[in-house]
Amino acid sequence: MAIQQSERLTSGKSGLAVWKSISGFMTRKPLGAAGVAIIVVMVVMAAATPIITFYDPIEWNLSDKLESPSLTHWLGTD
């Protein structure tokens, strides 16, 4: 009995079986798949923030305060 359980734990799924289960989830629950995709994108962007942005979040720049959107600041400043 213990051998069968350990074999089950170490065998795992093959790569093809994992992709089939993911695609099955996406076809059965498309809104859930969209939600997972949004969360994954947000987590990746949060982890890559030092690479994406050029500005220090702690540094104050009062000359750029409350500017409207521009090519430098796409969403403006606040």
N, C-alpha and C positions, 0 to 999 in steps of 0.2 A: 504494500500500500504506500509506504513512504517513498519507494523508488519511483512509482508512477507519478506521484506529486512532484518530485524533484525533476523528473524528466519533462513534465508539463511546464515547469517554471523555466527550465533552461532551453527548451526547444524554441519558444517564441514564435512569432509570425514571420513569414517571409516578406520581403519588400512588396511583392505583388499583392499579397493578401492585405497588407496595410493600405495600399492605394485603392483596392477594391472596397474596403470598408469605408474609407474617406469619401470615395465617389458615391457610395450607397447612401451615406449620411447626407451628402449634398443634394442628391435627387429626392430623398424622402423629406428633408427639412431645409428648404432653400433659405428661409429667413434665419434659421439658426446658423447656417453656413455663412451667410452674409454678416451676421453679428460676430462670429468668430473671426472672420477676415478683418473686420473693422478693429476689433480688439488687438489682433496680431499686428496690424499696421501701426496702431497707436503705441504699442509696447516697443516696436522696433524704432519708431521715431523718437521715443523718449530715451531709449538707450543710445541712439546715435546723435543726440542733441549737440554734444561737443564738436562733432564733425560737421553738422548741418549749419550751425549758426556761427557768426563771426563776432558777436557782441557778448560782452560779459554781463550776466544778468544782475550782478550786484553793483556794477559801476553806474553812477548817475550822470546823465548828460542833459542838463537843463536847457541847453540851446535847442535840442530836438523835441522838447516837450509839446505834446498835443498837436503834432503835425498831421496833416491829412495823408492819405495813401499816396505813395510815390514809387518810383522804381527801386529806391533804396529800402523803403519800408512798405511792403505790399499791403499790409493791413493798417498802416498808420502807426502812430505812437500814442501812448497814454501816460 
